[in-house]
Amino acid sequence: MRQARAAFRRFWPLTRGDRGWLAVILACVVVSTLAETASILLFADLTDHALQAGSLAAFWGPAAAWLGVAVLGALVGYLGNSLATWTAERFVRRLRAHAFRHLQQLSPDFFQRHRQGDLVERLTGDVEAIEQLVVSGAVGAVSAVFSAVFYAAAAFWLRWDLALVTFVLAPLFLLAARRFAGRIKKASQDERVADGAITSVVTESLTNIVLTQAYNRRRDEEERLDTEARAWLRASVRGARLSELYEQFVEVVETLCVLTVIGLGVWEISAGRMTLGQLLAFAAFLGYLYPPVRSLGGLGLTVTAATAGAERIGEILDAEPAVTDPARPVPAWPVRGRVGFHDVTFRYPEASRAALRDVTFEAGPGRFVVITGASGAGKSTLTALLTRFYDPTAGVIRLDGVPLTDVPLDFLRENIALLPQRTLVLRGTVRENIACGRPGASDAEIERAARDAAAHAFVSALPDGYDTRIAPGTTALSGGQVRRLAIARAMLRAAPVLVLDEPTAGLDAVAARQVVQPLRRLMSGRTTIMITHDLTLAPDADRILVMDHGRLVEEGTHTELIARGGAYARLAAPLPETLDRREIPDRPEPLNRPETLKRP
């Protein structure tokens, strides 16, 4: 229970703004309980004075009062239950937004350590479990305590001696709940982990559907899903069996209590110490008393299960972002675009060696810098540091002479336009995809950016033009067209610093040539840092940096580096147009085919 109390204290502040409604809900519970009590007493009066006496005159008054009380209880019950649902869903929305907001601040390595499907499950199922602990559970606990006390007091008022006898069995509910709590919590934890694993398998399989189909991995993926589904089935069935066992045990205890009351009541009626109406009212009070007592026991099980979800959401909220806004940020200024790396060293979290070592270079306003090198040399790490997905382990990066750690993140990223290697497409219209470069841009500005990116012609030819809906993995556009949409997005942003990460990667020669001219227009007047293996634009660069194993090994213009004959010259050397014919056979040799595979 210590974990449950800690989870409650952690998430209770999120009910701020709804606590007045929670008070109204509890008031409705009080009124509903009073209405139920009045109904029971009116039923007893009808039994003793109308039913037993056979008097119709004695029926109308209590019957009208009972109907009025029932209508009042129904209205108040409807109001209370509606408010409870509304308040609970508001809490779920608030908690999910809180967790999602924090999740978006975390560094890329966090998402590499956690499966996407599992994170989705935490923001759905686990969030709802916490609501059961903080809102529904709290309201339920207060309601159950009040109802139990009230009905118990009413039973004592009728016959205190019978009440004492029957209340002796009440602690059995709490003892049973305590007995089952630990086992149900373990089953709930296993079920939630399995839920996340199933979601992850489905997400990963659908994301990599081309690989799955091309390599005939359908059966492998089905087996992966079946393995996780079996784990979920075992945990789900185990939890259901425990819950059902608890429910059936409670049913037996309740039956024992009711039979005890009826037996003692028959004895009291035969002795003339109790009327039939009193007995029925007493039994009714006990009938209304046991559900709250039972729910208090069951609440312990709910709380125990909910702590599993709280722990999983807490893991997200406890993860520290790799970068944060400075405590004393510098005020905004008109950024010119001077970028400087000064003795920058960086090692990724949990990596065994540094990705960058003592890197120093500058890119002046309006200058074009190409960074090249072999795969894994540390090129893309430079873009991650410049856009502050991470901070350097050592050294400093400056923008217009100001350390990036002193610059607010929003301001920094507004002044740096990033074209990542993987072109990102949002689910929405073409217009919305371009407009995300600068929210609030007018239609004319969006169209002008598309024209500059050589995208207007093919966008206009789409069925709905700029209102055509696209999504990640869309087949409505070619790779080059999607890349030109990304260029239009960056043009609309109009940031003074432009970072291009492999802008022609994945494009064939024709598509690559189609984006070169839009890229030239995009780079005009901006400080441009291009990470690339494709050296088509390298001769235009003001400076070329060559990376190798995290170090800057060469620096200069295209002409200077070619003249040196070093690493860049080898990277830029064109493939020979002709090869020695002695090295190429006139006809490819047939593959060796096992005898068992030869056609007869």
SVG drawing of the C-alpha trace seen along z (x, -y; Angstrom):
<svg xmlns="http://www.w3.org/2000/svg" viewBox="-58 -41 107 77">
<polyline fill="none" stroke="black" stroke-width="0.4" points="0.0,0.0 3.0,-2.3 3.4,-2.3 -0.2,-3.1 -0.1,-6.0 3.0,-7.3 1.3,-7.0 -1.8,-8.8 0.3,-11.7 2.1,-12.0 -0.9,-12.2 -3.5,-13.8 -2.3,-17.4 -3.6,-16.7 -7.2,-16.9 -6.7,-20.6 -9.6,-22.4 -12.0,-19.5 -12.0,-19.2 -15.2,-21.3 -16.9,-18.8 -15.6,-16.0 -17.3,-17.6 -20.5,-17.9 -20.2,-14.1 -19.8,-13.2 -22.8,-15.4 -24.8,-13.4 -23.7,-10.2 -24.9,-11.5 -28.3,-12.5 -28.6,-9.1 -27.8,-7.3 -30.4,-9.3 -33.0,-8.5 -32.2,-4.8 -32.6,-4.9 -35.9,-6.7 -37.1,-4.2 -36.3,-1.3 -38.1,-2.8 -41.2,-3.6 -41.1,0.0 -41.2,1.2 -44.1,-1.1 -46.1,0.2 -45.4,3.8 -46.6,3.3 -49.5,1.0 -50.8,1.6 -49.8,5.1 -50.3,7.0 -53.5,5.0 -54.8,5.1 -55.6,1.4 -55.7,-0.5 -56.0,-3.8 -52.7,-3.2 -51.1,-2.6 -51.4,-5.9 -49.4,-8.2 -46.2,-6.0 -46.5,-5.0 -46.5,-8.6 -43.6,-9.5 -41.7,-6.5 -42.2,-7.4 -41.1,-11.0 -38.0,-9.8 -37.2,-7.4 -37.5,-10.1 -35.2,-12.4 -32.7,-9.6 -32.8,-8.8 -32.2,-12.4 -29.4,-12.9 -27.9,-9.5 -27.9,-10.4 -26.2,-13.8 -23.6,-12.2 -22.7,-9.4 -22.6,-11.7 -20.3,-14.1 -18.1,-11.3 -17.6,-10.0 -17.0,-13.5 -14.4,-14.3 -12.7,-10.9 -12.3,-11.5 -11.0,-15.0 -8.3,-13.6 -7.4,-10.9 -7.0,-13.6 -4.9,-15.8 -2.7,-13.0 -2.2,-11.7 -1.3,-15.2 1.1,-15.6 2.9,-12.4 2.9,-13.0 4.3,-16.5 7.1,-15.1 7.7,-12.2 8.2,-14.7 11.1,-16.3 13.1,-13.1 16.2,-12.5 16.2,-10.0 18.1,-7.4 15.1,-7.0 12.9,-5.9 15.6,-3.5 15.6,-1.8 11.8,-1.5 9.5,0.2 7.0,-2.1 4.0,0.1 4.9,0.3 4.9,-3.5 1.5,-3.6 0.1,-1.2 1.4,-3.3 -0.3,-6.4 -3.6,-4.5 -4.2,-1.5 -1.8,-2.6 -3.2,-6.1 -6.7,-4.8 -5.5,-2.5 -4.1,-5.5 -7.5,-7.2 -9.0,-4.3 -6.6,-4.9 -6.8,-8.7 -10.3,-9.7 -12.7,-6.8 -11.0,-5.0 -11.0,-8.0 -14.7,-8.8 -15.5,-5.2 -13.7,-4.9 -15.3,-7.9 -18.7,-6.8 -18.3,-3.3 -17.2,-4.5 -20.0,-6.9 -22.6,-4.4 -21.3,-1.7 -21.4,-3.9 -24.8,-5.2 -26.4,-1.9 -24.7,-0.4 -26.1,-3.2 -29.6,-2.6 -29.3,1.1 -28.1,0.3 -31.1,-2.0 -33.5,0.8 -31.9,3.6 -28.4,3.1 -28.2,6.6 -28.8,8.2 -26.5,5.8 -23.6,6.7 -24.1,10.4 -24.1,9.9 -21.2,7.3 -18.9,9.9 -18.6,11.4 -17.9,8.1 -14.0,8.2 -13.9,11.3 -14.3,9.1 -11.2,7.1 -9.2,10.1 -10.1,11.7 -9.1,8.6 -5.8,8.5 -5.1,12.1 -5.7,11.7 -4.1,8.2 -0.5,9.3 -1.3,12.0 -3.7,9.8 -1.1,7.1 1.5,9.5 -1.0,10.7 -1.9,7.1 1.7,6.2 2.3,9.2 -0.8,8.4 0.1,4.8 3.6,5.7 2.2,8.3 -0.3,5.7 2.6,3.4 4.5,6.3 1.6,7.1 1.1,3.5 4.8,3.3 4.8,6.4 1.9,5.2 3.3,1.7 6.8,3.0 5.3,5.5 3.0,3.0 5.9,0.4 8.1,3.0 5.4,4.6 7.6,4.4 10.4,6.3 8.0,8.8 6.5,9.6 9.7,9.4 11.5,11.9 8.6,14.1 8.6,13.3 4.8,13.5 5.0,16.8 7.8,15.4 5.8,12.3 2.7,14.4 4.8,16.5 6.2,13.4 2.6,12.2 1.5,15.6 4.3,15.7 3.3,12.4 -0.4,13.2 0.2,16.4 2.0,14.5 -1.0,12.0 -3.4,14.9 -1.7,16.5 -1.6,13.3 -5.1,12.3 -6.6,15.7 -4.6,15.8 -5.9,12.3 -9.5,13.2 -9.4,16.4 -8.1,14.6 -10.7,11.9 -13.5,14.4 -12.4,16.5 -12.5,13.4 -16.0,12.5 -17.4,16.0 -15.9,16.0 -17.6,12.7 -20.9,14.1 -20.7,17.0 -19.9,14.6 -22.9,12.4 -25.2,15.3 -24.1,16.5 -24.8,13.0 -28.2,12.8 -29.2,16.3 -28.0,15.4 -30.2,12.3 -33.2,14.2 -32.8,17.0 -32.5,14.5 -35.4,12.5 -37.7,15.5 -36.8,16.2 -37.5,12.6 -40.8,12.5 -42.0,15.7 -41.2,14.1 -43.2,11.0 -40.1,8.7 -40.0,7.8 -42.4,7.1 -42.1,8.4 -41.6,4.9 -38.8,4.3 -37.2,7.6 -37.4,6.8 -36.0,3.3 -33.2,4.7 -32.4,7.2 -32.5,4.4 -30.1,2.3 -27.7,5.2 -28.2,5.8 -27.3,2.2 -24.4,2.3 -22.5,5.3 -21.9,3.9 -20.0,0.8 -18.0,3.1 -17.4,5.4 -16.3,2.5 -13.9,1.4 -12.3,4.8 -12.4,4.8 -11.0,1.3 -7.8,2.6 -7.5,5.0 -8.1,2.2 -5.6,-0.1 -3.0,2.7 -3.5,3.3 -3.4,-0.4 0.0,-0.8 1.4,1.3 0.3,-1.3 1.5,-4.1 5.0,-2.6 5.1,-2.4 3.9,-6.0 6.3,-7.1 9.2,-5.6 8.4,-8.0 7.9,-11.0 11.1,-10.2 13.2,-10.1 15.2,-13.3 15.4,-15.1 18.9,-15.2 18.5,-19.0 16.5,-21.6 15.9,-25.3 18.5,-27.4 17.7,-28.8 18.6,-32.3 18.1,-32.3 19.5,-35.1 16.9,-37.5 15.9,-37.0 18.0,-38.7 18.0,-38.9 20.1,-35.8 22.7,-36.3 23.6,-32.6 27.3,-32.3 27.7,-28.8 30.8,-27.7 32.0,-24.3 34.8,-24.7 36.7,-21.6 33.4,-19.6 33.5,-16.1 30.4,-13.9 29.6,-10.4 26.0,-9.0 24.5,-7.7 25.6,-4.1 28.0,-4.2 31.4,-2.7 33.3,-5.4 33.0,-9.0 31.1,-9.8 33.0,-13.1 36.4,-14.2 37.7,-17.7 35.8,-19.0 36.4,-22.7 35.0,-24.7 33.0,-27.7 30.3,-28.5 29.8,-32.2 26.5,-33.9 25.4,-33.0 28.2,-30.5 27.9,-26.9 29.7,-24.1 29.7,-20.5 30.6,-17.8 31.4,-14.4 33.1,-11.2 32.5,-7.5 29.4,-6.1 29.7,-6.2 32.3,-9.1 30.1,-11.3 28.6,-13.6 24.9,-13.2 25.9,-13.7 26.9,-17.2 23.3,-18.0 22.0,-16.4 24.2,-18.7 23.5,-21.8 19.7,-21.4 20.3,-20.5 18.9,-17.0 22.0,-16.5 24.6,-18.7 28.3,-18.2 30.2,-16.1 33.0,-18.7 33.5,-21.9 30.9,-24.4 28.7,-25.2 27.8,-28.8 25.2,-30.7 26.3,-34.2 28.8,-33.8 26.2,-32.7 26.5,-29.2 23.6,-27.1 23.1,-26.1 22.1,-29.8 19.5,-29.9 15.9,-28.9 15.1,-25.7 12.1,-27.1 14.1,-30.2 17.0,-28.0 14.9,-25.7 12.9,-28.5 16.2,-29.8 17.5,-26.5 15.7,-24.7 16.5,-21.0 16.0,-18.7 16.6,-15.2 17.8,-12.3 14.4,-10.6 11.8,-12.9 9.0,-13.2 5.4,-13.3 2.5,-14.2 -0.9,-12.7 -2.9,-15.5 -3.1,-17.6 -0.2,-18.7 -1.0,-22.3 -0.7,-21.3 2.6,-19.4 4.2,-22.5 2.6,-24.9 4.1,-23.1 7.4,-24.9 5.7,-28.1 2.3,-27.7 -0.1,-30.5 1.4,-31.0 -1.1,-32.2 -2.1,-30.2 -0.1,-32.6 3.0,-32.1 2.6,-28.3 2.2,-28.3 5.2,-30.6 7.3,-28.2 6.1,-25.3 7.0,-27.1 10.5,-27.9 10.8,-24.2 9.7,-23.1 6.7,-21.4 3.8,-23.6 3.3,-21.8 3.0,-18.2 0.9,-19.4 -1.5,-21.2 -1.9,-18.0 -3.0,-16.0 -6.8,-15.2 -7.4,-17.8 -4.3,-20.0 -3.0,-21.4 -5.9,-19.8 -4.9,-16.2 -4.5,-14.1 -1.2,-12.2 0.2,-10.1 3.6,-8.5 4.6,-6.0 2.3,-7.6 2.4,-6.1 0.6,-9.2 4.0,-10.9 7.4,-9.8 10.5,-10.0 11.7,-13.1 8.3,-14.8 8.2,-14.2 11.7,-15.6 10.6,-18.8 7.7,-19.2 10.2,-19.0 12.3,-21.7 9.1,-23.9 8.6,-23.4 12.1,-24.6 11.7,-27.5 8.6,-28.6 10.4,-28.5 13.0,-31.1 15.5,-30.3 18.9,-31.9 20.6,-28.5 19.9,-25.5 21.0,-22.0 20.7,-19.3 21.3,-15.7 21.8,-13.7 19.3,-15.7 19.5,-13.4 19.7,-10.1 17.5,-7.4 16.8,-9.2 17.8,-8.0 19.9,-10.2 16.8,-11.8 15.1,-12.6 18.4,-13.9 18.9,-16.3 15.3,-17.6 16.0,-18.6 19.4,-20.2 18.0,-23.5 15.4,-23.9 18.2,-23.2 20.3,-25.9 17.4,-28.4 16.8,-27.2 20.5,-27.7 20.7,-31.2 21.5,-33.7 21.5,-31.2 24.3,-29.6 24.1,-26.1 25.6,-22.9 25.1,-19.9 25.9,-16.4 26.3,-14.2 27.9,-11.4 26.7,-12.8 29.3,-15.4 27.4,-16.9 27.1,-20.3 30.6,-20.0 32.3,-22.2 29.9,-25.1 30.8,-24.8 32.8,-27.6 34.3,-25.0 34.4,-21.2 35.0,-19.2 36.0,-15.6 35.2,-13.5 36.8,-10.1 36.0,-8.2 34.6,-11.3 37.5,-13.6 37.9,-16.4 40.7,-15.1 40.6,-17.5 39.3,-21.0 39.4,-23.2 37.7,-24.0 36.9,-21.4 39.9,-22.5 42.3,-22.5 41.3,-19.1 41.4,-17.5 45.0,-18.9 46.1,-17.4 45.0,-13.9 43.9,-12.9 40.7,-11.3 38.4,-13.8 40.1,-13.2 39.4,-9.5 35.8,-10.1 35.3,-12.5 37.2,-10.5 34.8,-9.5 34.3,-5.8 36.3,-4.8 34.1,-4.8 35.8,-1.6 37.1,1.4 39.8,3.8 38.1,6.3 40.3,9.0 38.6,8.5 35.1,9.0 34.0,12.2 32.1,12.0 29.2,13.9 28.4,14.3 29.0,17.8 25.8,19.6 25.1,20.1 26.1,23.5 22.8,25.3 22.6,28.4 21.8,31.5 18.5,31.9 17.3,28.5 18.1,29.1 15.1,29.5 14.7,33.1"/>
</svg>
